[in-house]
Amino acid sequence: MHDDRTLTEERLDRALRERIRPAVHPRTAPLEFEVWHAPGEPVPFAEAMAAPFEPGAVGDDWGPAWGTSWFRVTGRVPADWAGETVEAVIDLGFAKDRPGFSAEALAHRPDGGVVKALNPRNTWLRVGEPVAGGEEFTYVLEAAANPEILDGVSALGDRKTAGGEPLYRVERMDLAVFDRQVWELVQDLEVLDQLMRQLPLGSARRWEILRAVERCLDALDLDAVGASAPAARERLRAVLSSPAHASAHRLSAVGHAHIDSAWLWPLRETVRKVARTTSNVLALMDDRPEFVFAMSQAQQLDWLREHQPALYARVKEKAAAGQFVPVGGMWVESDTNMPGSEALARQFVYGKRFFLEEFGIETEEVWLPDSFGYSAALPQLVKLSGSRWFLTQKISWNTTNPFPHHSFLWEGLDGTRVFTHFPPVDTYVAELSGEELAHAEENFRDKGHATRSLVPFGWGDGGGGPTREMLARAERLADLEGSPRVTIERPADFFAAAEAEYERPPVWLGELYLELHRGTYTSQARTKQGNRRSEHLLREAELWAATAAVRTGFPYPYEELDRIWKSVLLHQFHDILPGSSIAWVHQEAEATYARIAGELEAVIGAAQRALAGAPEGGSTVVFNSAPHDRAGIAAGGAALAPRDPEPAVEVEELGSGFRLDNGLLRVTVDARGLVVSVVDLVAGRETVAPGHAANLLQVHPDLPNRWDAWDVDAFYRNTVTDLTEADVVRRSGDGVEVVRTFGSSRVIQLLSLRPGARRLDIDTEVDWHEREKFLKASFPIDVRADHSAAETQFGHVRRPTHTNTSWEAAKFEICAHRFLHVGEEGWGAALINDSTYGHDVTRTVREDGSTTTTVRLSLLRAPRYPDPATDQGVHRLRYALLPGATIGDAVREGWRLGLPERRVAGGAGVAPLVSVDEDAVVVTAVKLADDGSGDVVVRLHEAHGGRVSARLTAGFALAGASVTDLLERPLADERAEVDGDAVRLVLRPFQIVTLRLTPNDEV
């Protein structure tokens, strides 16, 4: 036979495009509509209905960026359409190639009830099935003019610069007959066409499909598609009913709509996206009882509960029926690199509790398809939250090393393991296309050991969810020769089956580092500072409010803290905290953090005043919120302030610079304002590598190949400008002030030593006005370190400093929380910071054989997309060098830098509510139990990386204690060993323990 394959394939393409798809709606009639363009922010339905609507016509422009227009659409079904299925087909000017990133609308009935949404991939509203003919109807559309901000620098992400010109034009407003047989024919042909094109040319199945398609097109009258569709479909019956091979891969298809809680739109628009998406999936569930939809992010369902209670009630009904499945167990799909220990734990606390209280569901699968890498602390938190499984897709985005597994055991810092799955389909917004399914089967790396994988399907990022076309594909692909078997089912069903069949899954130890999006550790510094500061303030507020409640009867602010925690957790979403959202999002975040700070400062102040009592003779009480003793004040305690000691720091002016000396460190600053020597007087050792200077500010060009705010590409290091010229180098109090100008920017630094501290503090103010530049602070340290230790949640992660393999080379930018430590046997050094996450560590061997290990902090970036003005303006950054530091020193000083002492007028010391006798045990939270019982909850962990025995003593009479999960529920297999008013603990490295302490109120 001749190879006429291309002829038939092109014939099918044209027939579908020009004849068959248009025949899905063979008869149309125009709809009438009126429109009201709402000024400013969105308004409720009732307010819109009272507004003055004006007549509109197809072709009218509407919608300045971020505007809302209300369309009142009316129509009458023609009498001669009786017995037909009739739909309204509406195109508000939708983008044709991208769902969820342009205009969208939510359709209401005249009484305000929600029908479903309209978006570029979902343009129909069902009027009747069948109709009687003559019916009149009205739909009210709340249309959002969300601008497309997907390519290049755009001013549309900031309301101040978005402009007022209309972005969209009404393209279509029609009433139409829906021909189901033609629609089914379209689905048949698309599924077979997509499958056929994925099969090998030598496959008999490919040619069988081709010939069946040819016979189908021969039977189809292109001038009477509707009438001939049944006969054409009959020609496809045999190839559509041929079953899959016994060894075909099994795909668990889970309906999903990844909705970024903010990204190229503000938070307020996500509230509406959630309503639009859930209305769509609810409508599908009514039509298709087999349809299952999984939705993560408790915050989004909470928005639905608040803003769309009727829709939320329907969601709860479908959840009870098993169709709507809450997953994830977190408040939002957060970033997991940068949230602090307690914040990441609270993501699970608030998420799991919401699903339990609202749906009665204990979610077991953690669902994070799109976060930018995954902390090694997560497996332990997953288990302690009561979950069993973990899912992500993002590691498939690695640009250097393909991840070697799709189903595996992920082992965290402490040894906890969780069964984890990466969908080999390599997307979380699948359409169930032939190409996607073929890729999933071919790509699956666990063949021979496992037979199944999961595919999340549905339009996402901007929401939208599955469509009726996707469900039609799933139906046809359930058991089809040449394709994987597709079964729509709940994620838990997939995980249970996948775990059961994989007897000895491989193990991956440590973090899941994403070899991409490394710039997110640095972009939008104000957002990151607001997060870190909020976390610290929440720690203080809970600690002092709990202490005051137990000691003085102070009213513990449950509701206020609950509300603030939810706001902080929301802003840890994986496009907010990482700095990859539009300007509007980050401007709102900055304002929110400022408000939160004020509210928490008020809580802290009130609690501390209640504890400090009345001042006596002008006395002052010093509060220590850090988890370690400081200057004689116990952790979590307060003492009357001693007389301020005499300054113990010597500042000596040299001919060309200055020398600082506090008896522990001797620091030399040269005429350029650079630190050329830091002598550890205790160890008798120089810290700065010979011939180098520390605290050297360096500027790199920063124009990544793809995603500006997200990425830092390795080639940025090829070009660097060292900032060695100083405008001013002068003494300032007990320190040295250095002023530099460069480009369009200015930096002022104060270098100082504290009495009794083995720490060089560097307080930096940068007035930053560069574009597409990267600012780093370099510390070349004279130490041979083949690993660095970077603080992460509830411990630290060790990473190689060498580049022996491509896996190490890919980690050229890494995340650390309060400290990054490098060391050799007997001596080390650390950098600590108050709000910097991005770091890099490199090593060189000098001619004398000694090693220089250079640690750099990533201070500021200046990407232009999606926020053209990222980080422009004034920033204050604090960091410090700790020579001679152990891991314990780095842990302790990192906390102290972020939690300075507070001085309050008063006359009473405050004993700690709880105290621990072991420095390696860090208490991350002291609070009252969430259930209002008055129990004291303490969360702690081993922080140094070794096994430890400790004793936690309660500063109150103890009636009992229990070990709990993160949600403060007793763990059946864990028992607290109580000894009087103390609890004895034995912790493995990095183990997290939550204790619930019940006060003895009778004492």
Beta strands, then each sheet from edge to edge (+ up, - down):
strand 1: 28-30
strand 2: 32-38
strand 3: 54-56
strand 4: 61-64
strand 5: 68-76
strand 6: 85-91
strand 7: 104-108
strand 8: 114-118
strand 9: 124-128
strand 10: 136-144
strand 11: 166-169
strand 12: 172-178
strand 13: 250-256
strand 14: 293-295
strand 15: 324-326
strand 16: 365-367
strand 17: 389-391
strand 18: 407-411
strand 19: 417-421
strand 20: 452-457
strand 21: 485-488
strand 22: 507-509
strand 23: 620-624
strand 24: 637-640
strand 25: 650-654
strand 26: 657-661
strand 27: 665-669
strand 28: 675-680
strand 29: 685-686
strand 30: 696-701
strand 31: 721-722
strand 32: 728-732
strand 33: 735-742
strand 34: 745-753
strand 35: 760-768
strand 36: 773-781
strand 37: 787-792
strand 38: 795-800
strand 39: 814-815
strand 40: 819-824
strand 41: 827-833
strand 42: 838-845
strand 43: 851-861
strand 44: 873-883
strand 45: 902-905
strand 46: 914-916
strand 47: 921-928
strand 48: 936-942
strand 49: 948-954
strand 50: 958-964
strand 51: 977-979
strand 52: 982-987
strand 53: 992-999
sheet 1: 1+ 12- 6+ 9-
sheet 2: 3+ 2- 5+ 10- 7+ 8-
sheet 3: 4+ 11-
sheet 4: 15+ 14+ 13+ 20+
sheet 5: 15+ 14+ 13+ 21+
sheet 6: 16+ 17+ 19+ 18- 22-
sheet 7: 24+ 23- 45+
sheet 8: 25+ 26- 27+ 28- 29+
sheet 9: 31+ 30- 36+ 43- 42+ 39-
sheet 10: 32+ 33- 34+ 35- 44+ 41- 40+ 37- 38+
sheet 11: 46+ 49- 52+ 51-
sheet 12: 47+ 48- 53+ 50-
end
